Every structure is written in structure tokens, then in C-alpha cells.
Amino acid sequence: MILTATFLSAFAGAALILLLPERQAPLARWIALLTALTGLGFASAAFVGYDNTPAAPHFQYLTRIPWVPSLGISFSTGADGISLVMLVLTGIIAVTGVLFSWNVSHRSRAFFAFYLTIIGGVYGVFQSFDLFLLFVFYEIVIVPKYFLIAAWGSTNRQYGAMKLTMYSVAGSALVLLALIATYAASGAHSFDLFTLADPAKVHFAPAFQAWAFPVMFIGFAVLAGMWPLHTWAPTGHVAAPTAVSMLLAGVVMKLGSYSALRVAMTLFPQGLEQWRMVIAVLATAGIVFGALVALAQKDLKFTVGYSSIAHMGFVLLGLMTLNLAGLGGSVLQMFSHGIIGGLLFAVVGRMIYDRTHTRDIAELGRMNLTKALPFAALTFTIASVASMGLPGFSGFIAEFTILSGSWKAFPWLLIPAGVGVVITVAFTLRALQQVFFPSGEPSADVHPFDPITFPEKLGALMLIAATLFIGLFPSVLLDPILRSFHSPLMQKLLVEVPK
Amino acid sequence: MTNILFSLAPESILTITALLVLGLGVSVPNSRSLITSAALLGGLIAAAAILLFPMDANLLHGMVVINPLARIFKLVILGLSLVSVVFASESFPKNHFAESLALILFSTIGMMVLVGTEDLLMIFLALELTSIPLYILAAFDKESSGSAEAGLKYFLIGSVSSAFLLYGLSLIYGVTGSTNLLTISQLSGSPDSLLIAGIVLTLAGFGFKIAAVPFQIWAPDVYAGAPTAAAALIASGSKVAGIFILARILTTGLGHWAGAAGWGQFEPGWAPVLALMAAASIVLGNVTALVQSNVKRLLAYSAIAHGGYLLLGLCSANRESLTAVLFYVVIYALTTAGAFGVVAIVEKQRGGSRLEDFDGLSKSSPVLALCLLVFFISLAGIPPLAGFFGKFYLFTSALANGQHLWLVIVAIAMNAVSLYYYLIVLKHAFVLPAPDDIRPANAPASKILVAALALAVLALGLAPDLLLKPISVAGKTPPHIATSTVPPNDQ
């Protein structure tokens, strides 16, 4: 119940905002904030209340109500450590996203209604254990994204919105095809993940897995920004309004990687075995390519957009290691990049672009931003340092565990991945230096920008605190994550079963 | 005799209502509300007659067949035609208003007879009774040249298709010696060439009626030119009746001669013909819709595509997929009727149905825009709306015997493409700014009805069992939509 309350409250908040009369429109953001806080509260309560003792069941908070019995569809939700980590991430991003959209006044009711609809869909995906239900939530996210970007976005927004939406829907089409084929091939007359992924109950022929796995995995991976199907992400991120960039990088891309892990990989272990190398190579290509392209960008938001591709490459690489370190690191990286990516987009989109109306790195360098917007400079520095993977922040521990996992699985991929890490440091430092600490004489005149508002500071502090806390105490998340890989559902993924 | 009267009571009530409406049109031609109320009241009484006195009957050797499934579809058709009556009452031209409502009712009678018969002759007669009033309705707006063109095109192509159909049905009768579908189904053996010709001609005739490629040519002009309320009926009620009776002819009557439509495993019969028509409709409908600038034409191409999805379901001819087809055609009809309702109101506000006429709809009439969003997103097959579940069930059941994977791949790929053109319309409604000169539209009943349809589409998406269960339970009553006659198509 406490889990379903997360998405129910989000949808209820969206409906409430739609019902607001026009003259009460300023209330919309307060309702959105309260709804997001409620969701975060429920998610955190579920996280704290999750019984981590060895004897406790892996999946808790299970709810199961028949929905369309003639097709074997039920409303089935629950959570293990992986789900809970993602739910908490969704809560944090939802709250900070509202804080960073506090200045939205143009059609604010529609904005926040669409925003909360996305949040509700995301919460739903992370707790669904019926594949039909999961797909329903997964698709609910698609259409509101389009409107948020096309109506409230910036650069080339209608093009970016349509491109992003068509990529998402193409990915969903692949998933839908694989899903229907899976249902037909299983003969189990059920969409229940626990049933379908149980080799004792359902057996998928290797020939079927050999095509169903890549179709489904790639369908999900489109949303996770897998190279070379990632091009929607930078364009979409740049076109989107700040809160939506944060959502996209923070949680929507994670829908792809989470579902790829939860559904595609657990259903088709043999297919996974066949395609593992291919995907690992694509993931590494994403790390290197994303970092290289980020290095060449003139637009600060594009730099952050391509850095997302590189960081998501680590997530996919971690998934393919099929050992505890890599898989656990991958889930941790989803959380970590959600926070850090969200923070970077918040600084670039809200704190800087909304005031300077430019994202050109050279032009920003001439504005003496360290003096004009000291808080933005400080936040961006911290975010950059976290993004580079400096110890003490969550990014370090996540990428380090992924790399140590890949060392065991694909030692030969460690060289390009390591090069990717170095380039990541390079482009992050380059952006930081050219925007905030340009060489040459700093101009004496300080631009009179609006000061950073309280909601922005609060949001930034929340995100910084989250990444620092996890960087210093990673076991808070890693313990439940690692424990979840020993559940009957996930355990068969591990190539070397630990004692 | 009394049996016949009782079993045809709903149709009789509608006939009396239609005559009454014509009479009112002569005596009080200017009282639109009175005429509309009379038509609605008659329709509601007919619906009550179906609901309150359910009886099963099979009279005159299958000429009149009433069973639970037929009753459900009579109700659905009646409901859809009352929806068009309401739209017509607020958007039809002033002159000859009563006649237009009477024509809608006459056409409805045809559709209701159509779903309640198993006899080829009655099927043909009922189809004519359905179509002829629709031809007139399409041409009803005398001040618009588009409407005249629509009427003429619809009439000419419709008559040709009737000729095809009559020819096909008479060949089937000639070979099998019966006009009764059940008797025909008891014959077996390999089909001779005459029967195959008959089947193909019948399919061509129905292809015209439901606008499947390559017989779709009339649809865009008729949808765009006809008065919107008439287009709504053509797109919804007549489609439901057409698909229902096509399913009945193919599965009840010609079940033996389905053939097979698996990739690379075609066997002669109606299934491969249907499969090719389905694939071509899905591709052509969705791709052509991408470049439309008029929303009614766009809906026409979307209708062609949706006809393709429905034919895809018919190809599989197992019980699941028939239930899915019948479920989806109802969902589609509700959705598209609602979409035409929105178009009718927008036409009244802005004077047209081009994409630009939808600019800023969310600002000028937010509820209407939200309904449009619901209908279009449902047509695009996005959850949690009914269109998603309908397509999902359709594709799932089409894959059940594993041989139509190629068709399902085409359908899912093209369905993804379709989101593009629906989003383009929604972009005009939600993203682009509104023009300044908007007359408020005085169409309260249509607005309420559109909102109710949107709620229905949402409710059926969240709880599809509300409609799915009655259809699947009713479909199990043998032998009217019986599929046991279809030999299993082993690969």
C-alpha cells in the first residue's frame, strides 16, 4: 500500500491541479511540491521499512489484484532493494525538479499536471512485477514529455520534442513486440514476471531467446541512451525546460536501464549470454564516444547532455558484467548519475541559462560568472567534481565498482573504458574552467543577474547532500542492492554464484 | 408471426420513430429541439426494448437471428447512432433537418438488421438499407461543394462495391446451394475456382465498405466532405456493423476455406487475401496520414489503418482474436465518434477543420482539448486508454497460433509511426498560441457527450473487462460466432 501510494499520490496531484480554477493557478506549484514531497515520503518510508535481515523475503510490500483475468493480467506491485533505490531517486528528483521550476508561470497548471503524470508513471515502472502493468506505466511517461518540451522548452524545442518522442515510441514498439511474443511463446497465460522468469514453470527455447532478448533489450536501451541509438538524448535534453532535463537524465533514462535489467535480462538468460559481448562493446563505445563528443561541444548544456551518454554507458557496461560488483555498481550508478546529472542540468538550465540567456561556453566565460553568480559557480564546481568521479562522491564508488566488475568479466574493455574516464575528467574540467575560471583578465564589470533564489539553493543543497552522503556511506544503498541480486528472480544472472 | 414482431421490436420502434420524425419535420419544421428529442426518445425506447426483453430467436431459416452477441452489438450501434443524432442536432444545416435525423435512423435500422441475420440475402438487403441513407447524408450540406462531391463519390463507389458483393454472394450461393451461413458451413472439401471467385468478390465488396486498401479511395474525400455528424456515423456505426458481419460471414459461413497466411506459408483461402489487405491498409493508412493538413482527412487515413488492424485480427480466426476484433471495433468506434464530435465543435468555432483551426484549443476550450487528447492518444494506442488495451489484445491473440508474426511486426511498427501525426494535431491544440477571433460555440449537448465518450474511453482502458467480459461470454454461445469449424492451421 505504501508503495502504490507513491504513484497514486502523483496522479491524484496531477488531477487536482487540472481541476484548479484559472485564478488559483499560482497554487499549482505548491500542490506539485506537496505531492512530490508526499511521494518522496512514501518512497523513503518504504526504503526505511524494508526488512534487510537475511531471513526476510527479498520482495516485500507485494500487492496483487487480478485486473484482466482472461489474459492473465494482474495489478502486481512490490519492491526489492533495486526497486527501492530507484523509487527514492524518483522522489528526490521529483522534489528538486519542482523547486527548480518554481519560476514557471506560463500555463503553470498544465506544466505541473504533465510533470506529475511523468513522476507517477516512473514510480509505477519501478514497482511493477506484472509486465503488462510495467509497460502501461512505461508508456504513460511518453506523451507528457512531448508536451513539456514542445511547449515550455527552449532551443529547437518542437524538433527536439518530436525526435525524443519518436525514439521513445520506437523503443516501446520493440518492447511491445517482444512482450507479446513472450506471452505467446510462454504458454503460461500470464504476464507475471515471477512466473515468466521462473525456469521451473516457463521455458523459452534458445532460438526464441536469441531474437527476443535483443529486441526487448534494445527497445529498453533506447531510453537508456545506448550508443548508437542515443541521439534523441542530447537534442531532447537541450530542448527541454530545466525540470524536464532533470527528469530525463535523472529518472527517465533509468527506466530504460532498470527495465532492461528487471525484464529483458531476467527473462532471457540464454539470449543474454549470446548478446552480452555485443552490448558490452556498445556500452563501452557509448562511454568513449559520449565523452569525446562532450569534449567538442560549444554549448554547455550539450556538454552535460553527452556526459549523460557516457555515464549511462557505465550503467550498461555494469549490467553486462554479470557479477555482483558490476551489477551492484550499475544500479548504484543509476542512482548516482540521476542525482549528479540532475544537479548539472539544474545549474546549467535554471541557474545559468535562465539568467544569462546563453549557453555558449565562450560567451559565458566572458561574463565573470564566479563574481556574478557565486552560488552557481560553487554548485557547478561540486557537481563537476562529483561527475568526474572524485572519491567522496557517489559517482566514484559507483564507477569504481563497475570497473572492478568489468575487470573480471571483460579485461580487454577496461582500457577503452579507462580512456573514457580520463576524457570525462578532461571535458568536465574544460567546461568548468572555460565557463567559470577563464584564462586572461577577468572583466571588472559584474553583470547584474537576479540572485539565486531560495528554492534553487534548497534544491541544489538536497542533491549535493544526496551525492555526498552516498559517497561517504555507500553501504546504505549497496547493501539492499547487493542483497537483491540473491533473490530467486535475479540470482540466475550471476555467472559466478557467490557462496 | 408474433415471434417475428417481437424479435424485430427494436427495429420496428426505430422505423416508427423515423416516420414520426419525418412527420414532425413537415408540421413543425423549425423546432429542432422537439425533433431531436423525438429521435432520441425513440432510440432510447428501442434500446430499452433490447435490454428489457432479451430473447434468443432464429426465425425464417436464419433470416432473423437474435442472440446475446447480436444484442450487444445492436445496443452499441444504437448508441453510436444516437451520438450522431446529437452531433447532427447541433451542427447540421437548418434546411431539411428532420429528414437528416430520419436518414440517420433508417441507416441505423439497416445496421441493426445486419448484425441480426445469418442469411446472405438479408445481409445484402441490410447493407443497402445501411448505405443508401448514408450516401444521402454525405451529400446533405447543399451549400458545400465538398459535401456534394463526397455524396457522389460515396454513392458511385458504394454502388460498384454493392455490385461486387452481390456478384460474390450469388457465386457462393450458386456453388453451395444455400444462402444460410450455417448450411454453407456444413459443406466441406476443397474449394473450386467458382467459390474462390465468390469469396474474393465478397471480400472486395466488403473491402469497399470498410475502406481497406486497395478499395480505400473514397474514404478521405467522404470523411472530409460529408457533414461531420454524418462522417461520424460512417466512421463508427457503419464500421462496427461492417466488421461484425464480415466476421460472421468468414468464420461462421466460410470457416473451412480460411487457408493460411503465415509468412512464406500461404495457402489459398480468404485468410491470405485478408492478410495482404490488412498489411497494405496499415502501411498506406499510417504513412499517408503523416502528411495530411486537414484533421478529417487525417481521421480518414487513420480509419483506413484501423481497418487494417481489424482485418489482421480476422485473419487469425480463433475465438480469442474474434473477441479481440469485436472488442476493438467498439473501442475504435467510440473513440473516433468522439474525435469527430470534437472536430464538429471546432468547425463551429473556427469554421474549418484544418490543422491551423486547432491552434490554441487548450487555451480557448480546455476541456474539449483534453477530450481530443484522450481520443487521439487512444487511437495511437498509448495506455492507460482503451485503444491501447484493444490493440494489445488484438496483437496478442493474433500471435496465439504463432503464424502471423510478420503482420504483427508491421502493425506494431506502423502503430509507432502513427503517434507522429496524432501528436502533430495535439501540438496545434496544446503548444501553438490561439488566434484572437474565436466565436464561442453553442453546442452544449455535443460537449457533454464528447466528455462522456472521453470518460468511457478512459474507463474502458482502466477496466477493459467491463466490455470484454460481455463480448467474450456472449461469443461463447454456439454456434453463431463459432470458430470450431476452422481447421487448426498447423505449421
Interface residues (C-beta under 8 A of the other chain):
Chain A: L18 V68 P69 S70 L71 A110 F132 F135 V136 E139 I140 I142 V143 Y146 F147 A150 A151 Q158 M162 T165 M166 V169 A170 S172 A173 L176 L177 I180 A181 Y183 A184
Chain B: S362 L370 I377 I382 P383 P384 F388 F389 F392 Y393 F395 T396 L399 A400 G402 L405 V408 I409 I412 A413 N415 A416 L419 Y420 L423 L426 K427 F430 V431 P464 D465 L468 K469 S472
